[in-house]
Amino acid sequence: ILEASPGKLRQTPGLHPQTLHALISVRNDPSGADEIAAVEAAGVRLVSFEDAEYPGNLREIPDPPPVLFVRGRIDPEDQRAIAVIGSRKASAYGVSVCGRLVRALVDHGFSIVSGMAKGVDAAAHWAALEGDGRTLAVLGTGVDVVYPKANKQVFERILDRGALLSEFLPGTE
């Protein structure tokens, strides 16, 4: 990859144009300074494993990401966090139970962590927000990509009462 010409890279099947651009940029600037400047200009912070802001609970998993891209804020009280995940095709009963549980957890000072997927994840974020609690969304996309699109409102509200986190570069779908 590092030695291939841009023309040769363009011929690679399945290589997304955005990925192609990133590869060429990295080759031209191996320090990554341009990418870091672009990320910061977009209001995204880089939080490394060594930073005090890096979530302590995340440090404990077997293979923590070395860097997180963050929008919003991670607060010290987020150390008392509980992950709430569940079915994307949640029943009305499941959403209701999730809401009651999350509001009780928020009332006891817990931050809620979920993945902003449809169903239980979105219900957990909404319940935390409605209970004036904090919520953190760990995304499978860049922190600037709303997925699924139906969760645009919760995505925007999380920035007021928590943070969006990802190990993926902004722009990653």
DRENBA-107114 format. One record per residue (C-alpha): residue number from 1; residue in one letter; x, y, z. Coordinates in Angstrom, 1 decimal. Layout:
REM DRENBA-107114
{k = NUM	r = A	X = X	Y = Y	Z = Z}
...
//
This chain:
REM DRENBA-107114
{k = 1	r = I	X = 0.0	Y = 0.0	Z = 0.0}
{k = 2	r = L	X = 2.7	Y = 2.4	Z = 0.9}
{k = 3	r = E	X = 4.6	Y = 1.9	Z = -2.3}
{k = 4	r = A	X = 1.7	Y = 1.6	Z = -4.8}
{k = 5	r = S	X = 1.0	Y = 4.5	Z = -7.0}
{k = 6	r = P	X = -2.3	Y = 6.4	Z = -6.5}
{k = 7	r = G	X = -3.4	Y = 5.0	Z = -9.9}
{k = 8	r = K	X = -2.7	Y = 1.5	Z = -8.8}
{k = 9	r = L	X = -4.6	Y = 2.1	Z = -5.5}
{k = 10	r = R	X = -7.6	Y = 3.4	Z = -7.4}
{k = 11	r = Q	X = -7.8	Y = 0.1	Z = -9.3}
{k = 12	r = T	X = -8.1	Y = -1.9	Z = -6.1}
{k = 13	r = P	X = -11.6	Y = -3.4	Z = -5.9}
{k = 14	r = G	X = -13.7	Y = -2.4	Z = -2.9}
{k = 15	r = L	X = -11.4	Y = 0.5	Z = -1.9}
{k = 16	r = H	X = -13.7	Y = 3.4	Z = -0.9}
{k = 17	r = P	X = -12.6	Y = 6.8	Z = -2.3}
{k = 18	r = Q	X = -12.5	Y = 8.2	Z = 1.3}
{k = 19	r = T	X = -10.1	Y = 5.3	Z = 2.3}
{k = 20	r = L	X = -8.0	Y = 6.0	Z = -0.8}
{k = 21	r = H	X = -7.7	Y = 9.6	Z = 0.1}
{k = 22	r = A	X = -6.7	Y = 8.7	Z = 3.7}
{k = 23	r = L	X = -4.1	Y = 6.3	Z = 2.5}
{k = 24	r = I	X = -2.5	Y = 8.8	Z = 0.2}
{k = 25	r = S	X = -2.6	Y = 11.5	Z = 2.9}
{k = 26	r = V	X = -0.9	Y = 9.3	Z = 5.4}
{k = 27	r = R	X = 1.9	Y = 8.5	Z = 2.9}
{k = 28	r = N	X = 2.3	Y = 12.2	Z = 2.2}
{k = 29	r = D	X = 2.3	Y = 13.1	Z = 5.9}
{k = 30	r = P	X = 3.5	Y = 10.1	Z = 7.9}
{k = 31	r = S	X = 3.2	Y = 12.0	Z = 11.2}
{k = 32	r = G	X = -0.6	Y = 12.3	Z = 10.7}
{k = 33	r = A	X = -0.5	Y = 16.0	Z = 11.6}
{k = 34	r = D	X = -2.9	Y = 16.9	Z = 8.8}
{k = 35	r = E	X = -5.5	Y = 14.3	Z = 9.9}
{k = 36	r = I	X = -5.2	Y = 15.5	Z = 13.5}
{k = 37	r = A	X = -5.7	Y = 19.1	Z = 12.5}
{k = 38	r = A	X = -8.8	Y = 18.2	Z = 10.4}
{k = 39	r = V	X = -10.3	Y = 16.1	Z = 13.3}
{k = 40	r = E	X = -9.7	Y = 19.0	Z = 15.8}
{k = 41	r = A	X = -11.2	Y = 21.5	Z = 13.4}
{k = 42	r = A	X = -14.4	Y = 19.4	Z = 13.3}
{k = 43	r = G	X = -14.7	Y = 19.8	Z = 17.1}
{k = 44	r = V	X = -13.5	Y = 16.2	Z = 17.8}
{k = 45	r = R	X = -11.0	Y = 15.5	Z = 20.5}
{k = 46	r = L	X = -8.5	Y = 12.7	Z = 20.4}
{k = 47	r = V	X = -8.2	Y = 11.0	Z = 23.8}
{k = 48	r = S	X = -5.4	Y = 8.5	Z = 24.1}
{k = 49	r = F	X = -5.1	Y = 5.5	Z = 26.4}
{k = 50	r = E	X = -2.6	Y = 7.6	Z = 28.5}
{k = 51	r = D	X = -5.0	Y = 10.6	Z = 28.9}
{k = 52	r = A	X = -6.7	Y = 11.1	Z = 32.3}
{k = 53	r = E	X = -10.0	Y = 11.5	Z = 30.3}
{k = 54	r = Y	X = -9.8	Y = 8.0	Z = 28.9}
{k = 55	r = P	X = -12.6	Y = 6.0	Z = 30.5}
{k = 56	r = G	X = -11.1	Y = 3.9	Z = 33.3}
{k = 57	r = N	X = -13.6	Y = 1.0	Z = 32.7}
{k = 58	r = L	X = -12.5	Y = 0.8	Z = 29.1}
{k = 59	r = R	X = -8.8	Y = 0.4	Z = 30.2}
{k = 60	r = E	X = -9.9	Y = -2.9	Z = 31.8}
{k = 61	r = I	X = -11.0	Y = -4.7	Z = 28.7}
{k = 62	r = P	X = -8.6	Y = -7.1	Z = 27.0}
{k = 63	r = D	X = -8.0	Y = -5.0	Z = 23.9}
{k = 64	r = P	X = -8.8	Y = -1.4	Z = 24.5}
{k = 65	r = P	X = -8.6	Y = 1.0	Z = 21.6}
{k = 66	r = P	X = -5.4	Y = 3.1	Z = 21.9}
{k = 67	r = V	X = -7.2	Y = 6.3	Z = 20.8}
{k = 68	r = L	X = -10.8	Y = 7.5	Z = 21.1}
{k = 69	r = F	X = -12.4	Y = 10.2	Z = 19.0}
{k = 70	r = V	X = -14.8	Y = 12.2	Z = 21.3}
{k = 71	r = R	X = -17.5	Y = 14.8	Z = 20.8}
{k = 72	r = G	X = -19.1	Y = 16.1	Z = 24.0}
{k = 73	r = R	X = -17.5	Y = 15.5	Z = 27.3}
{k = 74	r = I	X = -16.5	Y = 12.6	Z = 29.5}
{k = 75	r = D	X = -16.9	Y = 13.5	Z = 33.1}
{k = 76	r = P	X = -15.3	Y = 11.9	Z = 36.2}
{k = 77	r = E	X = -18.7	Y = 10.8	Z = 37.3}
{k = 78	r = D	X = -18.9	Y = 8.6	Z = 34.2}
{k = 79	r = Q	X = -16.7	Y = 6.2	Z = 36.0}
{k = 80	r = R	X = -20.0	Y = 5.0	Z = 37.6}
{k = 81	r = A	X = -21.4	Y = 3.8	Z = 34.3}
{k = 82	r = I	X = -23.6	Y = 0.9	Z = 33.3}
{k = 83	r = A	X = -23.9	Y = -0.4	Z = 29.8}
{k = 84	r = V	X = -27.4	Y = -1.0	Z = 28.5}
{k = 85	r = I	X = -27.7	Y = -3.0	Z = 25.3}
{k = 86	r = G	X = -30.4	Y = -5.1	Z = 23.8}
{k = 87	r = S	X = -32.5	Y = -6.1	Z = 20.8}
{k = 88	r = R	X = -32.7	Y = -3.8	Z = 17.8}
{k = 89	r = K	X = -36.2	Y = -5.1	Z = 17.4}
{k = 90	r = A	X = -37.3	Y = -4.4	Z = 20.9}
{k = 91	r = S	X = -40.9	Y = -4.9	Z = 21.9}
{k = 92	r = A	X = -43.0	Y = -2.1	Z = 23.5}
{k = 93	r = Y	X = -42.6	Y = -4.0	Z = 26.8}
{k = 94	r = G	X = -38.8	Y = -4.2	Z = 26.4}
{k = 95	r = V	X = -38.6	Y = -0.5	Z = 25.7}
{k = 96	r = S	X = -40.8	Y = 0.3	Z = 28.7}
{k = 97	r = V	X = -38.7	Y = -1.9	Z = 31.1}
{k = 98	r = C	X = -35.5	Y = -0.4	Z = 29.7}
{k = 99	r = G	X = -36.8	Y = 3.1	Z = 30.4}
{k = 100	r = R	X = -37.8	Y = 2.3	Z = 34.0}
{k = 101	r = L	X = -34.5	Y = 0.6	Z = 34.7}
{k = 102	r = V	X = -32.4	Y = 3.4	Z = 33.2}
{k = 103	r = R	X = -34.3	Y = 6.1	Z = 35.0}
{k = 104	r = A	X = -33.7	Y = 4.3	Z = 38.3}
{k = 105	r = L	X = -30.0	Y = 4.0	Z = 37.5}
{k = 106	r = V	X = -29.7	Y = 7.6	Z = 36.5}
{k = 107	r = D	X = -31.5	Y = 8.6	Z = 39.8}
{k = 108	r = H	X = -28.8	Y = 6.7	Z = 41.6}
{k = 109	r = G	X = -26.0	Y = 8.6	Z = 39.9}
{k = 110	r = F	X = -25.1	Y = 6.2	Z = 37.1}
{k = 111	r = S	X = -24.1	Y = 7.3	Z = 33.6}
{k = 112	r = I	X = -25.6	Y = 5.1	Z = 30.8}
{k = 113	r = V	X = -23.4	Y = 3.7	Z = 28.0}
{k = 114	r = S	X = -24.9	Y = 2.2	Z = 24.9}
{k = 115	r = G	X = -24.4	Y = 1.9	Z = 21.2}
{k = 116	r = M	X = -27.1	Y = 4.2	Z = 19.8}
{k = 117	r = A	X = -28.6	Y = 1.3	Z = 17.7}
{k = 118	r = K	X = -32.3	Y = 1.1	Z = 17.1}
{k = 119	r = G	X = -34.4	Y = -0.5	Z = 19.8}
{k = 120	r = V	X = -33.1	Y = -0.9	Z = 23.4}
{k = 121	r = D	X = -29.9	Y = 1.2	Z = 22.8}
{k = 122	r = A	X = -31.8	Y = 4.2	Z = 21.7}
{k = 123	r = A	X = -34.4	Y = 3.7	Z = 24.4}
{k = 124	r = A	X = -31.6	Y = 3.7	Z = 27.0}
{k = 125	r = H	X = -30.1	Y = 6.9	Z = 25.7}
{k = 126	r = W	X = -33.6	Y = 8.6	Z = 25.6}
{k = 127	r = A	X = -34.4	Y = 7.4	Z = 29.1}
{k = 128	r = A	X = -31.2	Y = 8.8	Z = 30.5}
{k = 129	r = L	X = -31.7	Y = 12.1	Z = 28.8}
{k = 130	r = E	X = -35.3	Y = 12.3	Z = 30.0}
{k = 131	r = G	X = -34.2	Y = 11.6	Z = 33.5}
{k = 132	r = D	X = -31.6	Y = 14.5	Z = 33.3}
{k = 133	r = G	X = -28.8	Y = 11.9	Z = 33.4}
{k = 134	r = R	X = -25.6	Y = 11.4	Z = 31.5}
{k = 135	r = T	X = -25.3	Y = 9.1	Z = 28.6}
{k = 136	r = L	X = -22.4	Y = 8.0	Z = 26.4}
{k = 137	r = A	X = -22.8	Y = 6.5	Z = 23.0}
{k = 138	r = V	X = -20.1	Y = 4.2	Z = 21.8}
{k = 139	r = L	X = -20.4	Y = 4.2	Z = 18.0}
{k = 140	r = G	X = -19.5	Y = 1.8	Z = 15.3}
{k = 141	r = T	X = -19.0	Y = 4.8	Z = 12.9}
{k = 142	r = G	X = -17.1	Y = 8.1	Z = 13.2}
{k = 143	r = V	X = -18.5	Y = 10.5	Z = 15.8}
{k = 144	r = D	X = -19.8	Y = 12.7	Z = 13.0}
{k = 145	r = V	X = -21.9	Y = 10.0	Z = 11.3}
{k = 146	r = V	X = -25.5	Y = 9.5	Z = 12.5}
{k = 147	r = Y	X = -26.4	Y = 5.8	Z = 12.2}
{k = 148	r = P	X = -29.1	Y = 4.8	Z = 12.0}
{k = 149	r = K	X = -30.5	Y = 8.1	Z = 10.5}
{k = 150	r = A	X = -33.6	Y = 7.6	Z = 12.7}
{k = 151	r = N	X = -31.5	Y = 8.4	Z = 15.7}
{k = 152	r = K	X = -30.5	Y = 11.9	Z = 14.6}
{k = 153	r = Q	X = -32.3	Y = 13.6	Z = 17.5}
{k = 154	r = V	X = -30.8	Y = 11.4	Z = 20.2}
{k = 155	r = F	X = -27.4	Y = 11.8	Z = 18.6}
{k = 156	r = E	X = -27.7	Y = 15.6	Z = 18.9}
{k = 157	r = R	X = -29.1	Y = 15.5	Z = 22.4}
{k = 158	r = I	X = -26.3	Y = 13.3	Z = 23.7}
{k = 159	r = L	X = -23.9	Y = 16.1	Z = 23.0}
{k = 160	r = D	X = -25.7	Y = 18.2	Z = 25.6}
{k = 161	r = R	X = -25.7	Y = 15.5	Z = 28.3}
{k = 162	r = G	X = -22.8	Y = 13.3	Z = 27.6}
{k = 163	r = A	X = -20.5	Y = 12.2	Z = 24.8}
{k = 164	r = L	X = -20.2	Y = 10.4	Z = 21.5}
{k = 165	r = L	X = -17.2	Y = 8.1	Z = 21.4}
{k = 166	r = S	X = -15.6	Y = 6.0	Z = 18.6}
{k = 167	r = E	X = -12.4	Y = 4.3	Z = 17.8}
{k = 168	r = F	X = -13.0	Y = 5.1	Z = 14.1}
{k = 169	r = L	X = -11.9	Y = 8.2	Z = 12.3}
{k = 170	r = P	X = -14.5	Y = 10.9	Z = 11.7}
{k = 171	r = G	X = -16.3	Y = 10.2	Z = 8.4}
{k = 172	r = T	X = -16.2	Y = 6.4	Z = 8.9}
{k = 173	r = E	X = -19.6	Y = 4.9	Z = 8.0}
//
